[in-house]
Amino acid sequence: MRLNTGGTVSGQAMNAERPRQSRIIPVRYALALAGLFMLAACGRSETDIATERAAQAANPAGLSPGKGGLAADIKASSGAFSAVSADESRAAEVGRDILLAGGNATDAAVAMYFAMAVTLPSAASLGASGACIVHNDKTKAAEAFVFPPIAASGSVAGQPFTVPSGVRAITLMHVRHGQLRWEATVAPAERLARFGVPVSRALARDLQAAGAALGGDREARRIFGGAMAEGTMLTQPELAGTLGAIRQRGAADFFQGQLARTMSEQLGGALSVEALRAAVPQASAPVSESHYRSRVYVAPPPAAGAAALAGWKGQAPSGPTPGDSGGFAGLAAVDGKAGAAACALSMGQTFGARAVLPGVGVLLGAATPGAGSVSPMIIANPGNGEFTFVGAGGGAATAAQATGYVAYATIERDQPLANVLTSRAGQGGWVNAIVCPSGLRGSGSSCRTAIDPAGGGLAIVATSR
């Protein structure tokens, strides 16, 4: 099925599921968030700003009192297993908090997608291309969402760039499989951009590797310039405004509304509203093959599902351990009902086209030959709805194959996930993975998630308190 270009998808994202979703997040929480964003536009004292920033650091998802995030990694000690893993630590915390607030795996993946646009734009901005796969525990089926790199008709500062289409794909993914209200999945990223977030190890590494290439663009230089060492506070008010518009008006504003017109005006003839409207992501069944009673799901063409399957067949990827993201990032999430979602994102190269749209705050993706070489992987049983492996990689265009190889080693060869990630040393790309060898319902105590020691991300197990 293809995404409707007439703008109805946004209406579905904002309204269609609200009767069901409103039982998950009480209205007063949404109103509290809305009030906070209204205050952000008004005059505030330095004390107010400092208080808000401290609250943001302690509670990145903006949860209500008693639902705040945990300060450190934890193991599932009670309740059903749920977990997230992402190539950037604060984005993983946001995903964890969404699960703790009652969201499902898709909600967590959507929230991490928007959060990484703030915390790791060098590999996962709103201008990135990519592919996601969702395993729905209710239908016991999987669906792929592919938004491949589409070269724009013009260039920016002489650099070819791609048409942003990820917001549209992620919205459709949420409409089909999400549980929380749309606003609740976008709001954490908006808070991070507005109030600021410390530069993580992952972003600091990218800035050290390719930050000098941003010098040719005034907006990129203004936002990321200076000594952007790990721990430096990064605020992005223009991106916060863009995320606020997406939160309030839905994704249609990004590809055919006011935001689309603003982006087109800023880029002159290089990007038209018609081009944004025509960049329709692909929603379809994933490519799959059987594995005993389960299916191995990867992204269909033009994504790199074939490379992921090559890794699944035991072919380890070639290439060195990445020194930075290379413009590629991954994220994965599972919930306590055996729902799962994973996304692999690409900017084409570190910091993409190395240009930020003025007034919008979006870093554009680069139209490089390897930009579309992404694929997550999910292994699940369509008979009982159980998953055994969920993963996506980053750091290189070969990360899809690395993901498949990690799945092969953990599921086919029955090796512990942490041991596999450590022994690989990130060769060909680092991998975010969550493994339940015996199924979540069958033996949740066997489920594991682990950080790839070669990367700069975070893996967290979430439990209710």
Stockholm file with secondary structure:
# STOCKHOLM 1.0

chainA/1-465         MRLNTGGTVSGQAMNAERPRQSRIIPVRYALALAGLFMLAACGRSETDIATERAAQAANPAGLSPGKGGLAADIKASSGAFSAVSADESRAAEVGRDILLAGGNATDAAVAMYFAMAVTLPSAASLGASGACIVHNDKTKAAEAFVFPPIAASGSVAGQPFTVPSGVRAITLMHVRHGQLRWEATVAPAERLARFGVPVSRALARDLQAAGAALGGDREARRIFGGAMAEGTMLTQPELAGTLGAIRQRGAADFFQGQLARTMSEQLGGALSVEALRAAVPQASAPVSESHYRSRVYVAPPPAAGAAALAGWKGQAPSGPTPGDSGGFAGLAAVDGKAGAAACALSMGQTFGARAVLPGVGVLLGAATPGAGSVSPMIIANPGNGEFTFVGAGGGAATAAQATGYVAYATIERDQPLANVLTSRAGQGGWVNAIVCPSGLRGSGSSCRTAIDPAGGGLAIVATSR
#=GR chainA/1-465 SS CBCCTTSHHHHIIIIITHHHHTTTSCHHHHHHHHHHHHHHTSCCCHHHHHHHHHHHHHCTTCCCTTCCCCSSCCCCCSSCCEEEEESSHHHHHHHHHHHHTTCCHHHHHHHHHHHHHHHCHHHHCTBCEEEEEEEETTTTEEEEEEECCCEEEEEETTEEEECCCHHHHHHHHHHHHCCSCHHHHHHHHHHHHHHCEECCHHHHHHHHHHGGGGGGCHHHHHHHCSCCCTTCEECCHHHHHHHHHHHHHCTHHHHTSHHHHHHHHHTGGGSCHHHHHHCCCEEECCEEEEETTEEEEECCTTSSHHHHHHHHTTCCCCSCCCSSCTTEEEEEEECTTSCEEEEEEECSSTTTTSCBCTTTCCBBCBCCTTTTCCCCEEEECTTTCCEEEEEEEESSTTHHHHHHHHHIIIIISCCCHHHHHHHHTTTTSEEEEEECTTCTTTCGGGCEEECCTTSSCEEEEECCC
#=GC SS_cons         CBCCTTSHHHHIIIIITHHHHTTTSCHHHHHHHHHHHHHHTSCCCHHHHHHHHHHHHHCTTCCCTTCCCCSSCCCCCSSCCEEEEESSHHHHHHHHHHHHTTCCHHHHHHHHHHHHHHHCHHHHCTBCEEEEEEEETTTTEEEEEEECCCEEEEEETTEEEECCCHHHHHHHHHHHHCCSCHHHHHHHHHHHHHHCEECCHHHHHHHHHHGGGGGGCHHHHHHHCSCCCTTCEECCHHHHHHHHHHHHHCTHHHHTSHHHHHHHHHTGGGSCHHHHHHCCCEEECCEEEEETTEEEEECCTTSSHHHHHHHHTTCCCCSCCCSSCTTEEEEEEECTTSCEEEEEEECSSTTTTSCBCTTTCCBBCBCCTTTTCCCCEEEECTTTCCEEEEEEEESSTTHHHHHHHHHIIIIISCCCHHHHHHHHTTTTSEEEEEECTTCTTTCGGGCEEECCTTSSCEEEEECCC
//
